Amino acid sequence: MVVFLLFAAGFIVYLLFKSDRVGKKVEGAPVKWRPILNEKVSFFRSLDDNGKEQFLDDIAGFLGTVSITGVEVQVSLEDRLLVASSAVIPLFGFPHWHYSHLNEVILYPRAFDWNFNYHDPEVFINGMVGDGTMEGKMILSKKALHLGFDNSRDKRNVGIHEFIHLYDKESGSVDGVPPVFRSQSYVLPWLELIKSKIQDIDQGKSDIRGYAATSSREFFAVAGEYFFERPHLFKDKHPDLYQMMTMVFNQNPDKILGRNPKKPLKLGRNSKCPCGSNEKYKHCCLDE
């Protein structure tokens, strides 16, 4: 039954994204992006040459349609690429897609609260998908964004978390039911699996972060972080959920990242620039 549901769901997702989720394709991603992505984004680093070209193309498409604004922070090229990578990774299985509920990502210097105060917040929020007057906006803590990519072993990445929420919203609301499961026949098995997994969390029988037990929407996003950050461990610990997730996102990150992820290339100022220019790194991409 699960296999049939996954096959049917996969076909629906193909039609969904092929028909009305094709975004603007921007040709010619700058070669200066590669050194940053190779150093900071393990997902990109682990792709083959064709995969890297697709990733760069999707990054260019995202940056060509979504503005990134800083509030009391300067937005660097690295910031822009990490935001875009957060967007590309969850839907890498759907080339040239676009998020229909997003036109701007706003970077705050640190965590903020529900009143968007980040100087002395009452609570600590690192990411938010806007609605109402904030429709079309996403807010991310710059500090948390970078931490998500600096540590790829903790099953956490706030950028990926918030973009999974945005993917969730493609079905009309952020409710923990991905667009692939629009039909009632798919919703029920998915929600039953989530219910079972949340019970395991509440009983201390799961390694999925406790925040996932807050609601089905947070479960989807938290489990999604884990799926992309530590796919091999996720597959070993939660094979049924992993199988469902591969269809939800139309990709298998365990095969992409492998059991021994590639380590970032350490570049010195006099190293040969990895962009292919044959110049020294200090004279080429270092200052971009």
Secondary structure by P-SEA (a helix, b strand, c coil): caaaaaaaaaaaaaaaaaccccccccccccccaaaaaaacccccccccaaaaaaaaaaaaaaaacbbbbbccccccaaaaaaaaaaaaaaaccccccccccccbbbbcccccccccccccccccccccccccccccbbbbcaaaaaaaaacccccccaaaaaaaaaaaaccccccccccccccaaaaaaaaaaaaaaaaaaaaccccccccccccaaaaaaaaaaaaaacaaaaaaacaaaaaaaaaacccccccccccccccccccccccccccccccccccccccc
